[in-house]
Amino acid sequence: MIVILTALKGGVGKTTSAIHIAAYLQQKAPTLLIDADKNRSALVWSRDEKLPFRVISEAAAPKFIQRYQHLVVDTKARPEREDLEDLVTGSDLLILPTTPNPLDIDATLKAVELLGELKAKFKILLTRVDSRTNSGREARKSLTDLNLPLFKTDIPKLIAFERAPQRGVIVKDYPNPRAQLAWDAYKAIGREILP
């Protein structure tokens, strides 16, 4: 399976989601994460080689992709229309992470419009949802009212997501009492991708 994460705006949890979705898929079959973002955040996260899957650059991908059953691609933020056309052609599922922030939702709706024109198979993932506010529920309701494909589980806003990259691990391996809650959310997402 080829899963591609993309967004028209940075800071929406694209790399974090790519890392954790790859970790889930690795439990099912050999998984490769391709870091196609100019920031190379996934490669930086993986530099200590503590992740349970391999991370490579986009340039190195041709050498490795045949060895893996699942591919996860962390794309650059703000892709052009031509980039989206390529992503649609080369994926089984496009995931659009977004926070409940109105500016992020607006950028996601612009991406949805483009992907609709391209007849893409995509799903929206709500990230950084703060359980202390109603913003996640409001964003979910707005997206549901538009009949957009949306993952059933939201990714909570937790400190473990900010600190796990510093240690080069996924959240379930970060020593924090709420880290399991964070990992459980991505396991639920993974089950929707690959039941």
PyMOL commands that set and color helices and strands:
alter all, ss='L'
color gray80, all
select helices_A, chain A and resi 14-26+41-45+61-67+81-89+102-117+135-145+159-167+171-173+179-193
alter helices_A, ss='H'
color red, helices_A
select strands_A, chain A and resi 2-5+31-35+54-57+70-74+93-98+122-126
alter strands_A, ss='S'
color yellow, strands_A
deselect
rebuild
show_as cartoon
